[in-house]
Amino acid sequence: MLQFKPIFLGQVPRQVPRATTAQRCIRTNDVENVGRTTQHHTFFEMLGNFSFGDYFKEDAIQWAWELSTLEFGLPANRLWISVFEEDNEMGVPVERIKRMGEEDNFWTSGVTGPCGPCSEIYYDFHPERGYADIDLNDDTRFIEFYNLVCMEFNKKNDGSLEPLKQKNIDTGLGLELMACILQKVSNNYETDLIYPIIQKTSELAKVPNDLADDQSKLNLKIIGDHVRAVVYLISDGVVPSNIGQGYVVRHLIRRAVLTGRMLGIKEDGQGNLEGAFLRAIAGKVIDMSTHIYPDVKNLNKFVQTLERGENFLDQMLVESLSSAKESGTVPCLSGKDAFLLYDTYEFPVEITAEVAEECGVSIDINGFDIEMENQRRQSQAAHSAVKLSLGNSADVVKDVADTKFLGYETLSATAVVESLIVNGNPVLQVSEGSEVEVLLNRTPFYAESGGQIGDHGFLYIPQGENQYKAVMEIIDVQKSLGNIFVHKGTIREGILEVGKEVEASVDAKLRQQAKVHHTATHCCSLHLRKFDFNFHRPLTDSELAEIESLVNKWVGDATPLQTKVMPLADAKGAGAIAMFGEKYGEGVPGISMELCGGTHVSNTSEIRSFKIISEQGIASGIRRIETVAGDAFIEYVNARDYYMKQLCSTLKVKAEEVTNRVDNLLEELRMTRNEVSTLREKAAIYKASIMASKAISVGTSQKVRVLVESMEDTDADSLKKAAEYLIETLEDPAAVILGSCPGDNKVSLVAAFTPGVLGMHAGKFIGPIGKFCGGGGGGNPNFAQAGGMKPENLSNALEKAQLDIILNLSEMESLKPQRLLSLKRFNYVVYAVCIVLVCFLCCS
């Protein structure tokens, strides 16, 4: 009901007297309860009807009762009603009514805001239990499926209630709950809305739902619920990311994947082991939804995204194994590639690591963490915004009309101060040095929206020629509650008071820059639509060059542009396309048949030139193109020219020779690094030859040579060569663990086991040792590497490694007699089965 809150409060005029809705809802604040109760879901559908000062309580109750008993055919003797204890208008049999207190039957939209008493309808699954001491909160017997809220009050800051100017109705009926009742099943997960999804999951898990244990049933419900939610979220345009709604999608995918692994699902439903199983389940959700919501099939990219991710992971693993074989190194997936899978294809890094390990490939976890931190910083920068502090906004703006925007025609105008807000509270005046938010009756300042930043400038109260009684600097303008412009800034001189007339003046240079870049963005987006633009891949250099060329041609043609303000329906009817994900009011300007509330140049020549300076991914499925135009283009070119001149001077070459000169320097650097690397490896092998004598023997029947040593500042590659040398030098069976600190805040570890070291896995052994040093690692059974960021822990980590390997080898040796006994018993069984088969064949 949040979109209707301003209407309930009388702040925005109603467009219709009443409405009915079918709303797709997401709730994740209690995600841990999914599957544990009969009714909790992350995704559910709510059916509602609303009255905006039209019908009220008596009609709402009567119609709800008729819908339940006549249309849905629910037996009246199975319905119970709860009402607010002070309520006297019910219209249903009094014997089926329970009066309840404010905690249960008085609904509020928050700490403040519209509120009122409510009535609820419950369905009784077990009337045979009798009618004495009925507890409607007993969810083993009752379901509350219908809630009727009578919005007639506004709750204020002090907790007092003031009557609203009009009485309103807000009702909600849960689709899943009604399906549970009508289909006569014990819980929502057994309805035809969810159960087919659970059945598909059950098939993939090879765990029949009716035979599954309690934990498996819970896991099946979690996957069914989460995949259903993810499909609808993505179909509504919410893509996985690290922030906001996108984080919800990613979190649900992650929980579903991990839960599937707990169930042992290792198939995609098409005979492909280790496949992306969620795509098969998502396909089932889409098939079930298409006849009701066609947009789910048309818009949903979930299946394709997972399939591309799976193929991409396979390709990376093959390349890693091939590259390692050619170079004689340990196969390792880079942190950048692991992050690309996580960021673009929603593959949790734990799953990537698990699949990679099964193929004998480790993952650079440190590199992954660095990429994750970089994106986190980008996301914070991309979403930083000035917070407007309209605290109790209902009280602040209840008597304030929408702001009249004059900025399309002028950059300065007189206006009246309607309200002043400091720290969210209205005040009558503010003095020099105070930060304040100002509401004006009209303004030339553009409020941030439509992809354009808010204007900057000043408010003045003149006192004489070039003299001012008060001056306020405006640093941001935002919209609030409909179309009220909030001007935020600081009083630089004097005192500003409510009711005073001010001169509002926009920073013309900043506005022009905004107009130029805003119009250039439209030009860019127009040409982007000529490409098959895939948000899950970067644009190529040639594509970026083509976009630049097309936009600059338009700029060079000096094309006149016209901005028209027209009704939204007329603009859409003329073929205008919405831009920037904005919500538009009744009147919107259109440019190049695009809906936009921003300001624009009158001729493309004002853009002067257009240059793309970067194209990058900022979140899963979201890419950003950064461009410069107008004065910013000139500044950009001048800066780049300065840097090029400096580079030419340093390299002592002409500009056109810089590329070749840099390539030659890089080749020289590569050769030098190879020489240094060779020398380091030789030094490491020399150190290893000296420490080989320190190996100790572990075990009695089979002695394993064990060597755990620190090699000081040896780099990772040289450490690997040293381990390989020691494994060749020591007799099989042998186990070598080496560690070093090759740089500040850096630890390198390597584990090498000969084939004779039975029952131990190098990758699984070295991983926990790496975590002890603030990192991680992995590899295959005979060779693995790890890294960390806590050199101070290396000594203790190596001590732990030596203790662990001795204990593990000792434990393995003590288990040998048991394994031999088990093997003998197995041989006896096989021998007996063979005798029986021979006898059977002879007899037949």
LINJO-V9951 format. One line per field, one symbol per residue. ss: DSSP state (A for helix, B for strand, O for the rest). phi: phi as a letter, one per 40 degrees, with the letter a starting at -180 (. if undefined). psi: psi as a letter, one per 20 degrees, with the letter a starting at -180 (. if undefined). A space follows every 50 residues. Layout:
# LINJO-V9951
ss = ???
phi = ???
psi = ???
This chain:
# LINJO-V9951
ss = OAAAAAAAOOOOOOOOOBBBBBBBBBOOOOAAAOOOOOOOOOBBBBBBBB BBOOOOAAAAAAAAAAAAAAAOOOOAAABBBBBBOOOOOOOOOAAABBBB OAAAABBBOOOOBBBBBBBBBBBBOOAAAOOOOOOOOOOOOBBBBBBBBB BBBBBOOOOOBBBBBBBBBBBBBBAAAAAAAAOOOOOAAAOOOOAAAAAA AAAAAOOOAAAOOAAAAAAAAAAAAAAAAAAAAAAOOOOOOOOAAAAAAA AAAAAAAAAAAAAOOOBOOOOOBOOOOAAAAAAAAAAAAOOOOAAAAAAO OAAAAAAAAAAAAAAAAAAAAAAAAAAOOOOBBOAAAAAAAAAAAOOOAA AAAAAAAAOOOBBOAAAAAAAAAAAAAAAAAAOOOOOOOOOOAAAAAOOO OOOBBOOOOOOBBBBBBBBBBBOOBBBOBBBOOOBBBBBBOBBOOOOOBO OBOOOOBBBBBBBBOOBBBBBBBBBBBBBBOOOBBBBBBBBBBBBBBOOO BBBBBBOAAAAAAAAAAAAAAAAAAAAAOOOOOOOOOOOOAAAAAAAAAA AAAAAAOOOBOOOBBBBAAAAAAOOOBBOOOOOOOOBBBBBOOBBOOOOO OOBAAAAOOBBBBBBBBBBOOBBBBBBBBOAAAAAAAAAAAAAAAAAAAA AOOOAAAAAAAAAAAAAAAAAAAAAAAAAAAAAAAAAAAAAAAAOBBBOO OOOBBBBBBBOOOOOAAAAAAAAAAAAAAOOOOBBBBBBBBBBOOBBBBB BBBOOOOOOOOAAAAAAAAAAAOOOBBBBOOOBBBBBBOOAAAAAAAAAA AAAAAAAAAAAAAAAAAAAAAAAAAAAAAAAAAAAAAAAAAAAO
phi = .dccdccdcgcbcccbcaabbbbcbbbbcbccccgcbcbcacbabbcabb bbgbcbdcccccccccccccccgccccbbbbbbcdccbbbgbdccbbbcb ccccbbcbcicbhcaicbbbbbbccbcccgbcfcbcccccbbbcbabbbb cbbbccdcgcbbcccbcbbbbabccccccccccfbcaccccccbddcccc cccccfbdccbccccccccccccdcccdccdcccccgcbcacbfcccccc cccccccccccccgcbacgbgccgccccccccdcccdccdcbbdcccccc bccccccccccccdcccccccccccccgbccacccccccdccccbgcdcc cdcccccccgbcbcccccccccccccccccccbcacccbcdcccccbcbb cdcccbccbabaacabccabbbfgbcbcabbdgccabbbbcaaccccdig gbcccbiabbbcbicfbbcabbccbabbbafgbccbcbabccagbbbcgc cbbcbcccccccccccccccccdccccdcccccbccaccccccccccdcc cccccccfccbbbbcaddccccccgcbcbggccbccbbcbbfgbcaccca ccaccccgabacbaaacbacgbbbbbbbagdccccccccccccccccccc cfbcdcbcdccccccccccccccccccccccccccccccccdcccbcbhb cbcbcbbbacbfbccccccccccccccccccccabbbbaabcacfabbba bbbcdcccgbbdccccdccccccgaiiiiccbaabaaabbdcccdccccc cccccccccccccccddccccccccccccdcccccccccccccc
psi = ihiighggijhpqqhqhrqqqoppqpojhlhiipihriipqhprpppqqq pmjdrbgggggghhgggghggikpphijpqpprphjpiogjrphikpppr ahhhkopqjahraqrrqqqqpqpohmhiirjplpoijniihqpoippopn oiroprhjiqpppqhqprpoqpppghghggghjlrhrhijrjhhghghgg ghghiknphiiqrgghgghggggggghgggghghhjjoqpajqchhhggg ghgghgghhhhhikpkqjikjoqkrnhhhhghhggghhigignhhghhip jgghghghgghgggghgghgggghghikrppppqhgghhgggghjkoqhh gghggghhjkprpnhghghggghghghghghhjpqppplnemhghgjhjp rqpppjihhqjqqqrpohqpppkiqqrhqqrpiqpqpppqhqqipppprk jprqqrbqpqoqiaokqphqppppiqprqpmdlppoopbpohqbppqpiq proppqohgggggggghghhgggghghhiiqmooijqqqrhhgghhgggg ghggghilpqqpppprqghhghhijqpqqjkqpqahpqqppkkpppjrqq qiphhhhfqpppiqprpirpjpqppprqrchhgghgggghhghgggghgg ilrrgiigghggggghgggggghggggggggggghgghhgihiiqqpprg hoppppooqpkdkprgghhghgggghhhgqqpqqppoqqrnirplpppqq ppprhinqjqogghghghhghhjkcaaabrhipqqrrrjnhiigghghgg gggghggghggghhiggghgghgghghggggggggggggghgh.
